[in-house]
């Protein structure tokens, strides 16, 4: 292959590379779209003092529109819980500790693919402020403690390169590579004197 045919092929190869970089993540979107709409509520459970962590409890998120219940695993010594696979909606959060049910003081609004971190302290002496559909004998309340943090699933579970920012960066890099390759097709008339 002659040098001249390599120079002519360079812009075509650069264009193919740029197209692959720009369109590649977009072509994977249908599979990601199937996972879209699932979020999570996670955090730490505390005893009434707000300092000692609550082990042996589980958290149930009840969708107030559908009544469907989503349940966490039982908390360990660290009090951490996570309720996953939640579609967007409004949820009642109920904590079951040793058979006693505590309802969160406020409802939780969850957007599509949104994950929130919410930590609660159970309050056995504070009566529940409402009944929860499908839950009997709610005795106490649970107050929000700690930090409320919004996270998007696109950035946490799917990774940066398939997020809108990642796709935009890949597209910009691809266009830049195409422009650079097309700019090199001037038969090196502007080559540095030190180049061979």
N, C-alpha and C positions, 0 to 999 in steps of 0.2 A: 504494500500500500504506500503510495507516494505521500510526501509531506503535504502537498496541496489538497489531496482528498481527505486527509485527517483534519485539515483546517476547515474544510467545507462541512465535514460531519460533526464538528464540535458544537455548533449552534443547535443542530438537531438533537444531539445527545443531551445538551443542557436543557432544551425545551422538554424533552421526555422526562428528565430528572425533576425539573420544576413542576411539571404536571403531576407526577407521581407523589411528590411531597405535598403539593397543594390539595390534591384530590384524595389521596390515600386515606387520611383520617376521616374524610367525609363519607367515603364508601363504607367505612366500618360503623357508621352511625345507626343503620337499621338494627343491628344487634344491640347496640347501646340503648336504643329507644325501647326495646323490650324490657330492659331493666329500669327504665325511667319510671318515676312515680313512687319509688320505694324509699322511705326515709327511716329515721331511727330516733328514739329518745333514750339517752344514756346519762349516767351520772353516778352519784354516790348517795347511799342512804345513811342517815345518822339517827342516833337515839335522841330523846327529847332535849338533852343538853346541847345538841348541835355540834358536839366534839367527838364523842365516842361513835365509832362506825357500827352499823347495824348488820349483823350477819344472820343467815338463815331466813331471810325475807325474800319475797318475790314481788315484782311490779307487774301490774296489768294495765295496759292502755286500752280503753274502751272507746271505740269510734261512736260519737254521740248520734250520728246520722244512721249508721247501719246496725249499731249494737254489737258489732264484731269485736271480740276480745283478742288481744295480742299479749302474750305472757313472756316475761324474762325467765332466765334460769335463776336458781336460788343464789343469793349473794353469799360470798365467802367472807373471810375475816376483814377484807378491805372494804366491804359494803358496796362494791361496784355492781351496777346492773346495766343491762342493755336490752331494749325492746326493739326488734328490727322488723323489716319488711312491712313498714307502715305506709299505706297510701296517704296522700295529702288529705287533710281534714282536721276536725276538731276532736280532741280526746279528753276524756276524764282519766286521771291517773290514780290508781288505787294500789296501795301497798298492803301486802298481807304479811304480818309478822306474828308468828305463833298462833295463827287463827284469828287474830284481831285485824280488822280492816280499817285502814286510814285513807281518806280521800284528800287529794291535793286541794289546797284552798282555791286554786284557779284552774280553768280549763287550759289546755295546751293547743294552740293553733299550729299546724304543721303543713307547710307547703309541699308541693310535689318535689321529690328527691331531696328534701331538707332533713338535716339531722340537727338536733338540739341537745345541749348538755344541761341537765337540770338535776340539782342535788336537793334532797328533801330531808327534813327532820320530822319524825313522827311525833305527834302531840296527843298522848292518850287522855289528857285532862281537858283538851279543847274539843268540844263536840264537832262532828262533821257539819258543814254548812249546807249540804244537799245529799239527796239519795242518788245512787248510780244505777242505771238500768242493768239488770242482770246480776247485781251484787246485793246480797242480803246482809243485814246487820252491820252496816258501816258504823263504827263506834267513834272514831277519832278523826282528826285532821292531820294533814302533813303540810308543813310550811316550807316554802322555797328558801334554800340557803345557797351560798356560794355564787358562782358566776353563771350567767345565761349566755351561751355562745352559739351563734349561728354558723353552720357549716354547709357548704353545698356538696352534694354527692359527686358532682362532676370533678371537683378538685380533690376529694378525699378517696373515693373508691375507684374512679375510672382513670385517674392520673392526669397530669398536666397536659400531655400531648394530645389528648382527645377533648380537652376543654376548649371553649371558644377562644381563650387567650392563646393556647397552644396551637390551635389550627391557624389563627391569624399569624403567629410567629413563623410557622412552617411555610405559609403562603408567601410571606414577605421574603423569607430566605430563598424560596424557590424562584420568585420573580427577580430577586437580586442576582442569583446565579445565572438566570437566563440573560439578563442585561449584561452581566460581565462577560458571558460567553459570546454574545453578539458583538460586544465592543472589541473583543479580541480578534475579530475577523477582518482586521485591516492590514493583514499581511505583515505585521510587525513593523510598520513604517515609523512608529514612535518608540522603537525599542531603545533601551538604554545602551550607551556606547560600550558599557562593560559586558554586555551580554554577548555570547558567542555567535 
